[in-house]
């Protein structure tokens, strides 16, 4: 008969690691080299960003509901997968404008990335 061994009964140290790809507030718990759980306090950043007007034929206002504490990379990608616009947004920003008046009518993807942040929004031009 095989004896079951519990890692908790072995008194191994618990190690907590931040796991950025699971979200900005995800914590992995490891004991004895074995993952024992993941605690998530994930905030959906898509709920914290607003853009208008959409659809547009000119400027698009992009606003975060709170100040972003990390620099961000902003890319606008067309329907063919080409980068139509690229810019950097400094830490501490709360909003920015996209001038889309020269863009061809169609669908674009706004891709915003930074430390522990990655999101996409669709924008339509008329």
C-alpha positions, 0 to 999 in steps of 0.5 A: 500500500502506498503512503500519501505524502502531503507537502503541507506536512513536510514543513517546506517553505512557502514562496510567493511570486508575482506572475505578471502574465496572469494579471497585475495582481496575481500571486502564485504560491509554491511549496516545495517546488510544487504550485499550490495555488494562484490567488487572483485580484485581477482588475479588468483594465478594459473597464478603465479605458473609454474612447469616443467617438467610435465610429469616428471620422477625425480625432478619437479621445482615449481616457483612462479612469485613473492615472497610469503609473507605467509608460505605455506603447500605443499602436494602431493596426489596420485590417491588414495587420499593418501598424498605421500609427505608433506612439509612446505615452509617458507614465502618469498619463490619463488621456491622449488623442488619436488623429484618425482623419487621414485614415482610410475608412475601415476597422482598426485595432488600438493596441496598448501595452506596458508593464502588466498592461495589455489591451485592445480596442476596436475603432471604426473610421467612416 
